[in-house]
Amino acid sequence: MNMTNTTRFLLGCMIVSLQAVAQTTAPAPANSQFQLSAINVTGKPVAKVNGTVLTDRDLLHEMMIIFPYARQHGGKFPKTMEADIRRGALSMLEFEELVYQEAERRRTNVPSARLDKAMLDFQDQFSSPDEFHSYLKDECGGSLHMLRDKIRRSILISDFLGAEVNRKAVITEAQVREHYRKNSARFFSAESVSIQTISIAIPDKPTSKQEADSRKRAEDALTQARKTKSYEEFGMLAEKVSEDDWRVMMGDHQFVTRDQMPPEVAKVAFALKTGQTSDLIRAENSFCVVRVNARKDAHQASYDQVKESLKKELEGTKVDALRQALHQQLRKNARVEEL
C-alpha cells in the first residue's frame, strides 16, 4: 500500500477518538446551514452486501472522508448537508465492499513483504506508540491481526481500482491538446474583479419605515467600512454586520465577472480602483457596500497555461465515468440491502 492509500486508510479509521474531543472544538457560525448534527455510532447494521454486514461505524468512516471538516467538530456534520453526505458515503461504502469481494473472487494476492511494509508505514503515521495502541484498541479491539486484515482489504481495493479505473483513465497529451483546440472558447476569461461585500437586507414590499431602518443600518455599516484599511479589517466587519450568506467568508466573493453581479453592483464595482470601497448601492432587496481587492483583464488562456489542469479535469471526468460503470456492473448480480 503506497503512502496515498495508507493515508486514506488512516483518515477513514481514526474517528472514534475524535468524538472524545468534540467539546474542545470551536463553535460553528450561527447561520442555520452550519448547525451541526452528531452521528451516534452504535455498531448497528446499515447495509448488507452479498450477506456482508456494513455498520454505522463503517458509514461514519466514509462520511469523514467525504467531509473532512467534520474532524474539527468531533465528527459532527452540517444538518443541511448530512443527508447528502450520508447517501454518498453509503454508496461509496457499498461500492468498496463490492470491489473487495470481486478482488477476493479473483483470488488477488498481496505478498507478505508488501503487507509487512504497509503495516510499518501505517504505524509510522502516528506521533507515538501510545497513540497507535490507543487507535488499535478503539478500532481493532487491540488486535494486530484485525489491523492487518483491514490494511490488506485496503490494498486489494486500491489495486483493483488502479487496474480497472485509474490506468484506463489516462489521457494523452494529444487528447488534451485536441480538447483545447475544439473548446478554446472555454478558456476565455472576461474582465473580472475580486470583491468583498457587506449587505443590509430590505424586506419584501417594505414600508417607508422599514426601508428607512434598513438604510440607517446600511449607512452605519458604510461609515465603519470606510474606516477599514485592509481585506482583513473589511472582512471582520462583514462577518459582524453583513446580512447575507457571504458574511461567513468575510464577505469574499473572489473573482466575479459583470454578468455574475446585479447590474447596479457591477456598474460601481468595475469603476472602482483596487483597494477602494464604494458608496451605498441599492440593489435588488438590499443595500450593498463593495470593496475591490484585485482586477483581471479579459484574456485567453494559452494551451501551455491550462494543459496540466485540463489533463487532470479530463482524467477526473473519465475516472468518474469508469467508476460509475464499474459500480453498476458489480451491483448487477449482487444482493445489496440498505437497512
C-alpha positions, 0 to 999 in steps of 0.5 A, a space after each residue: 500500500 503506497 503512502 496515498 492509500 495508507 493515508 486514506 486508510 488512516 483518515 477513514 479509521 481514526 474517528 472514534 477518538 475524535 468524538 472524545 474531543 468534540 467539546 474542545 472544538 470551536 463553535 460553528 457560525 450561527 447561520 442555520 446551514 452550519 448547525 451541526 448534527 452528531 452521528 451516534 455510532 452504535 455498531 448497528 447494521 446499515 447495509 448488507 452486501 452479498 450477506 456482508 454486514 456494513 455498520 454505522 461505524 463503517 458509514 461514519 468512516 466514509 462520511 469523514 472522508 467525504 467531509 473532512 471538516 467534520 474532524 474539527 467538530 468531533 465528527 459532527 456534520 452540517 444538518 443541511 448537508 448530512 443527508 447528502 453526505 450520508 447517501 454518498 458515503 453509503 454508496 461509496 461504502 457499498 461500492 468498496 465492499 463490492 470491489 473487495 469481494 470481486 478482488 477476493 473472487 479473483 483470488 488477488 494476492 498481496 505478498 507478505 513483504 508488501 503487507 509487512 511494509 504497509 503495516 510499518 508505514 501505517 504505524 509510522 503515521 502516528 506521533 507515538 506508540 501510545 497513540 497507535 495502541 490507543 487507535 488499535 484498541 478503539 478500532 481493532 479491539 487491540 488486535 494486530 491481526 484485525 489491523 492487518 486484515 483491514 490494511 490488506 482489504 485496503 490494498 486489494 481495493 486500491 489495486 483493483 481500482 488502479 487496474 480497472 479505473 485509474 490506468 484506463 483513465 489516462 489521457 494523452 497529451 494529444 487528447 488534451 491538446 485536441 480538447 483545447 483546440 475544439 473548446 478554446 472558447 472555454 478558456 476565455 476569461 472576461 474582465 473580472 474583479 475580486 470583491 468583498 461585500 457587506 449587505 443590509 437586507 430590505 424586506 419584501 414590499 417594505 414600508 417607508 419605515 422599514 426601508 428607512 431602518 434598513 438604510 440607517 443600518 446600511 449607512 452605519 455599516 458604510 461609515 465603519 467600512 470606510 474606516 477599514 484599511 485592509 481585506 482583513 479589517 473589511 472582512 471582520 466587519 462583514 462577518 459582524 454586520 453583513 446580512 447575507 450568506 457571504 458574511 461567513 467568508 468575510 464577505 469574499 466573493 473572489 473573482 466575479 465577472 459583470 454578468 455574475 453581479 446585479 447590474 447596479 453592483 457591477 456598474 460601481 464595482 468595475 469603476 472602482 480602483 483596487 483597494 477602494 470601497 464604494 458608496 451605498 448601492 441599492 440593489 435588488 432587496 438590499 443595500 450593498 457596500 463593495 470593496 475591490 481587492 484585485 482586477 483581471 483583464 479579459 484574456 485567453 488562456 494559452 494551451 501551455 497555461 491550462 494543459 496540466 489542469 485540463 489533463 487532470 479535469 479530463 482524467 477526473 471526468 473519465 475516472 468518474 465515468 469508469 467508476 460509475 460503470 464499474 459500480 453498476 456492473 458489480 451491483 448487477 448480480 449482487 444482493 445489496 440491502 440498505 437497512 
